[in-house]
């Protein structure tokens, strides 16, 4: 092994979870903070827990609500084509009358 190229290894690194759990591991960092640990992770606890640090779920729900609202007010492609066809027919009838 070459000297002075490897980071210093700390045998007692303190890991702190967002749930408040603390434990020690070996790492090149002195302290580590994590969002999930074995005490609060849904896979290990068997409880469904929604972790949304960036408001992703709320943003998705808002986006879907906006889409459904606009979909209710808009006409479909078939309705638009039918309305255009009816308009053309009316214009043709008016021109024939003149």
N, C-alpha and C positions, 0 to 999 in steps of 0.2 A: 504494500500500500504506500502511496505517496504521502508525504507529510504536508500538513497545512492546507489541504484542499477539501477536507471533510468538515461539515459543521459539527459543533460541539453537541454531544448527546447528553440530555438531562434524564437521569433515571427516575426522578420524581417530578413529573409535570402535572400540575393541577388542572383538571378538566371540569368546567362549570357548565351545567345545562340550564336552559331557560326555565325548566320546572323547579330548579333549586338543588338538584342532585349534584354532588361533587364526588370525584374519585381521582385516583392518581394512576398515570401511565408513564411509559418512557417515550420521549419525543425529542426532537431538536428544538422545539419551542418551549419557553418557560411556562406559559399559561395558554390554555385553549378554552374558548367559549363556543358551545354548540347549541343548536335549536332543539334537537332531539337526542335522547339517550336511551339506553335499554330500559329505563324505568318509566318512560313516558311514550315510547314508540308504539303505535297501534298494533304492529305485528307481534310484539312481545307481550303486550298487556292484554290483547284481545278486545280492546275497546276502540270504537271508531272515534277518532279525534281529528278534527279538521284543522290543519295548520295552514293559515293563509296570511303570510307576512306582507304580501304586496297587494292585497285587496282583489285578488284575481277572481274569486268567486262572485263578489259583489259586482265587479266590472262585467263579468259574463252575464249575470242575471239582468243588469241594466241594458246591456246590448241586445239580449234576446227580447226583453220587453219592448224596446224601441222598434225592433224588427217586426214583431207581431202587431204593434200599433200601426206602423206604416203599411203593413200588408192588408190590414182591415180597410184602410182608406183608399188604397190603390185599386185600380181595375186590373184584371188579368189581361194577358195578351189577346185571348180569344174575344173578350168583351171589347177591347180597343179596335180590333180588326173588324168586328161586326158593326161597331158604331161608325167607323170610317166607310164601310161599304154602304150602310144605310144613308149616310150623308151624301155619298156620290150618287146614289139612286135618286135622292130627292133633287139634287142639282140637275141631273139629267132630265127628270120629269118637268122641272121648271123651264129648262131650255126648250123642251119639246112644245110646251104650252105657248111659248113666245113665238 
